[in-house]
Amino acid sequence: MNIQSQTPKDGLAGLRENFGKDLNAGILVSFLALPLCLGIASASRFPPITGVFTAIIGGLLVSFFVGSRLTIKGPAAGLIAIVIGAVDHLGYEKALATIVVASVLQILLGLLKAGKLGNFFPIAVIHGMLAAIGIIIFSKQIHILFGVVPTAQEPLGLLVEIPLSLMHAHWASSLIGILGLVLIFVLPSIKNRFIKKLPAPMWVLLMAVPVAWALGMEDHVFGQKSIYLVNIPTSILEGIINLDLAKIGFAFPDFSEVTSLKSLQYIIMFALIGSIESLLTVKAADGLDPFHRKSDMNKDLIAVGIGNFLAGMIGGLPMISEVARSSANVANGAKTRWANFFHGLILLVFILFLADLIVMIPKSALAAMLIAVAYRLASPQEFVHTYQVGKEQLLIFLITLIVTLMTDLLLGVGAGILAKILVELYWGVPLKGLFVAQISITEDAKHNVVRLTIHNSATFTNYLGFKKRLDSIPKGKHVIIDLNDVKLIDHTFMENLHHFELEYHKKGGSMEIQGLEHQNPVSDHPLCIRVFDKNYTQKAQTIVLDKRQKGLETLAQDKDMAFRPMAIADSFKYTNFRYFYGKKIRYRENRLIKTLDETRFEFSDMLIFQTGDHLGGRYYTMTALTITDVVQYIPFFILQKETFLEKIGNKLTVEDKDINFEDNPLFSAHYLLTSTEPEEARKFFTPAILGYFEKYMGSDFMIRSRDSRIMIVKHDEILSVEEIKEIFDMAVGLVEVLKKEHGVLAGNE
């Protein structure tokens, strides 16, 4: 079965095919978008309605130009810091002018094929920038939650002023804000289906509006505007009917100072930071797409530029592809770009017919939502995760964060990139390989193999040149990335290589990395920096094989396999297997490798650390066989021997229910087959495949799938030489049956 045959149609055909699912997703996302759009606009010192204007444009108009199917376009918290700076230094109308000019730059970037821009920036710098944005948002919104206007303007001063605002807090505003925070952080852990129907921000509004009314918050007015409630025009529908732009709430840009140095600074920041955030969201949404569709980054950048031009011309906030709403869109079953269109349409309905209700929303409720966003951007876990990748990554992260808080985003990102370059020079990256990708390519047409040999260094600064070569490789090839001559591989390069591997597998090709055994990782993280080990050759020559390793060496000779006894830290290729969730592979050793008809079989002994609830975890060693590039689409499944306890437990649970086959009672009685895609798994396990497994009912093993890969283990144990031989023979026969039943990978047929 090929997943491509299930891919939703696009255009009007896609609308007819997926109308119900896209409409449902669009409605649910609009519930999340409405309060966030109002809150982001208020936090940016724009009129609250302008955030909704931007989302409506992003849905109703930009949907027709986008290069990504599942992203939601609208205002984003990540740009709040830039918008505030532009308003403070230039004023509202002149800030709009910078948004319009920046949008033209975004369109030009898309036309110049700069969609790969997101691959250039180091990951630690991006995370540091986002963490700084989170702290900036928190520093401003906490005072709004308390119902207090602070005297400070800069983030550090605002943080210092928090105790003073707490002492002078408006009790009703604070009560609603605190209740909002409780709802936002508690509701996701509640399993009730009814509660799950609406996003947490909508529940906050359902609480906040009646509480604000009961407490008489609408009575607090200054200059005919409510102090503690949202202010939006309630005459938008009348303004549209009478063509009265003032009643709609439109504003227009002032281009009188658009060429000033201060304006140019914000133009660059809007174009650069907005584009990076948008491209990263598109990349993330592609990873969530169950149909593995690849977005056109350049086309999407042009679409966002068009949207920003229109938004800026009528007084709206800048838009990007927004990550939280895009994730919610996928989670709610969206299939095509029409979900984004419907999200914009529902928002239009809200402001036309429910404006009198919207003006009852307390500002502190919106502040609570933005504080939750700020926490996600700058949570303690972000610091811990960055430290786990490597101490040098935390240094780069902190430099970006601190410089951003003390100056602005542009200088912060620049400082982070400079710190990253200095770190790599410290690790020994030669200057000649710092910015130019030094690659040699050879192709073996007979065996369908393309080998890319990288020289000197593999870093974020030369990745774009490397990616250009990767993108030129046709589908369906077996790509070998040879790192034997590399002095250093940085975290950003490893992360991008990992993404390429996953994407290329989905296209029907395969990728193999050679030479990582020559590299010493600087931490336990699977994607950390790796530095060339000058003593590797000497270590390899002096290694003494034990009895089991000698047996593996003999087996390798008998089966024409490659045997690699030395330890290697390359566990990134296993991170998407659910078996390894909550576990860390410290290293792999004693690898046996064999390629048959483009399918790669690899045994390895793994030292694994599993996190524990009370005792801090445990170490254990096990042997795993991974089979790469079997067929193009394998639904997720787990297959194992069904014990008596599992039969009892399976009857007590609704999830992970055993999939049985009436025509194959032997298989159903012996094996426990579970899947998050039960119908797809049932189609995948044809009678021939079931019959093959029935031949091995005396064996004890567990099989798990992931994309086009299969992993076979034997219950967290080290396998003997005889057990490895038995599982290898079984696996070779299994792959033959799978290919016969479901066809080999596309491109290799």
C-alpha positions, 0 to 999 in steps of 0.5 A: 500500500502506498501512502501517496495514493491517499494524499489529499487533492489540492484546489477545488477538488481538495475542497470537495474531498475534505470539506467537512474535516477542513471546516471542523479544523478551521473552526477549532483553530479560530477559537484558539486564534481569536484571543491570541490575535487580540492579545498579540495586537494589544501586547504589540501596542497596536489596536487589538482588532488589527491582530484579527485583521491580519489573521483574516487576510492570512486565511481568506487571501494568503491561503490561495498563494501558500506553498504549505498546506497545513500552516495557519497564517496570522500574527505571532508572539515571536514578533511582539518585541520588534513591533513594540520597538517600532511603535515606540521609536517610530509611532504606529503609522510609521511602523506600518510603513516598515512592515509594508517595505519589509513585506516587499523584501520577503517577496524578493527573498522568495523570488530569489529562492531564499527559502533555505534561509532557515537552514543557515541559522544555528539552532542554539541561536534560534532557541536563544532568540525565542527564549529572549522573546519569551522573557520580553513578553512575560516582562510586559504582560505580567503587569497587564495581568495585575492591571497596573501600568508600569513606569519602566519600558525595557525588559530588565527594568520591567522585571525589576518592577514586578514586585511593585506592580504586585503591591498595587495590583487591581484585584479583579484583573489579577483574579481573572488573570490568575484563574486564566493561568490555572486553566491554561496549565491545568486543562491539557492534563484533563482527559474529558472529551468535552473539555478537549473539544475547545482549546484552553484559551477559549475556556479562559474566555468562557470564564473571563467574560462572565466573571468580568461582567459580574465584577463590573469591570466594564464600569472602569472607563478612561476617555470613553475607553475601558481600562481593563477590557478589550477595545475593538470597533463594534461597528465593523459591519456598519462600516462595511455597508456604508464604506466608512473606513473609520468605523471598520478600524483601518489605519494607513501607513506613513512612509515619510521616514521610511528611509531613516536609519531607525526605519531601516533597522526595523525593516530588516528585523521584520523581514529577517526574523519574520521569515526565519520564524515562518520558515521554521514553522513550515518545516515543523508542520511538514514533519507533522503532516501525516501524508509527508508532503513537502512544502515549497518554502520559496512560494510560502515566503512570497505568500507571507510577503503578500499577506504582510503587504496587505496587512500593513496597508490597512493597519494590521500586524505582520504575519508569519506561519504560526506554530501553535495554531499550525500544530492545532490545525494538524491535530484537529484533522486538517487536510488542505489549505482550506482549513486556513481559509475557514479559520480566516472566514470564521474570524471574520464572522466573529468580528462582524456579528460578535463584536459586542461580546468581544469587547467584554474580554478582560485584558488580563485574560489575554495577558494570561494566554501570552504569559503561557506562550512566553513560558513555552518559549523560555521554559527551564526545559529549554535551558536544560535541553540546550545544556544536554546538547553541549555546554558550548550550545548553552553558551551560544544560547545565553549570549544570544538571549542576554544580548537580545535583552540588553539591545535588540533582536538583530544584535542578539542574533548577530552576537549568537552567530559570532559566538558560534563561529568562535566556538567552531574555530576553537574546536579546530575548524579550518578557516578555508572550510568555514564558509565554503562546503568542500564536497566531492561526489561520485556516483555508482549507477550500477548499484544506484549509489551516490557518495558525498565525501565532505572535507574539512568541516561540516558546520552551519556556515557551509551547510547551504552549499552542502544542501544545494548538492543534497537537493540535486540528488534524484529520488530513489538513490542510496546516498552515502554521506562520507565523514571520514575526512571531517575535522568537526561536525556541528549541532546544526549540521547534524540536525539538518542531516537528520531532517534530510534523512527522514525526508529522503526516506519518505521520497523513496530513497535511503541515506547512510552515514559513514565515518562517525566512528572517527568522531568524538561526541562532546556530550551524550546528545545524539545530535551534538558537536563531534570532533575528529579523533586523531587516535582512531586508527591506532585504537582500531588496530589495538582492539582485542576481540573477546570470545563473542566478538570473534564469533560475530567476526566469523558470522560476518565472514559467513554472511558477507557482512561488515563487522565494526566492533568499535563504539560509535555515538550516532543514535540520532537515527533511532530517535523516532522509534517509540521504543526509545522515548524516555531512553538514551543510547549512550553508544553502539558497538559490535555492528554487523552490516549487510545491504541486500537489494537496496535494503540495509540490515544492521545489528548493533549492541546498544548501551541504553540509559532508561529514566526511572521514576524513583531510583534515577534510572538504569543502564542495560545493554541490548542487541537490535536489528534495524532494517532500513528501506523495506517498502515506502510506507509501513504503518506504525505497529508493534508485534510481539509474543502474546503472553497470558498477562498481556491477554488479560491486560489487553481486555482491560484497555481500550487503547492498543487493542490486539488486532486479530485475524479470523482467517489466521487463528494461529497468528492471532493466538500467538502474537500481540499486534497493536497499532495506532493505525489499526485499519492500515495495519490490518491492510498491511498484514496480508495473509502471506505476511501472517503466514510467514510469521506463523513459521516463527511462532517458536521464536521470541522477538519484538518487531516495531516499525517507523516510516520505511524502517523496521526494528527487531529486538529480543526483550532488552537482551544481548543476543548470542551469535546463534540468535543473531544468525536466526533473526537475520535469516528470519528478517531476510525472508520477511523483507522478501515477503514484504517487498513481494506483497507491497512493492519495493521503494519508489524509484527503485522499482 
